[in-house]
Amino acid sequence: QSALTQPPSASGSPGQSVTISCTGTSSDVGGYNYVSWYQQHPGKAPKLMIYEVSKRPSGVPDRFSGSKSGNTASLTVSGLQAEDEADYYCSSYAGSNNFVFGTGTKVTVL
Amino acid sequence: QVQLVQSGAEVKKPGASVKVSCKASGYTFTSYYMHWVRQAPGQGLEWMGIINPSGGSTSYAQKFQGRVTMTRDTSTSTVYMELSSLRSEDTAVYYCARSYSPMRLDWYFDLWGRGTLVTVSS
């Protein structure tokens, strides 16, 4: 199972928006609505930010939103804040009890 | 409180095995599937497999088939991940991560352990 493809980096100024793409195939992202996104700060465990494509767990700010079109999912962070600077990973169920993460995107707040 | 506490760092020689533990507390252990995820230094996340703490059934990523074994001990609310035939490329932080929904196999993880660093070096 190949990793989902994400851009290595993305950036924006405070208050701006940044969108991260996550490209898979019809066997993973395109085939299921089990797409999720994780935020990871250096030296910390990942934190669930979005699940089932666009749902937010309790406590996650509504500045974070998710969507999907075909084989590509996206995470948008609106109103960027300094604490949003982190690595972000998408993930997807890939059928037959298989699962795959994305390659990861480093978000920099300028 | 609700948490997953993992065992401490390990240093192993190539060819050896390692067994990492993950002790759950603050919730009903058998109600949530548990996953294992690893992250090599400076690299991305990699899913290894899943265990149902209730019945003990498992499913492993193809890459680790034959080398990984996940087990659980319901008496201590602990899951284990054992990886054998270690090589340098297995040097990574190993995380346990709980499935989001109780009594349901889902594919997102809302509770993570702090990770266990396994270093494979001769």
Interface residues (C-beta under 8 A of the other chain):
Chain A: Q1 A3 Y34 S36 Y38 Q40 A45 P46 K47 L48 Y51 E52 P57 Y89 S91 S92 Y93 N97 N98 F99 V100 F101 G102 T103 G104
Chain B: H35 V37 G44 L45 E46 W47 I50 S59 A61 Q62 K63 Y95 A97 Y100 D106 W107 Y108 F109 D110 W112 G113 R114 G115
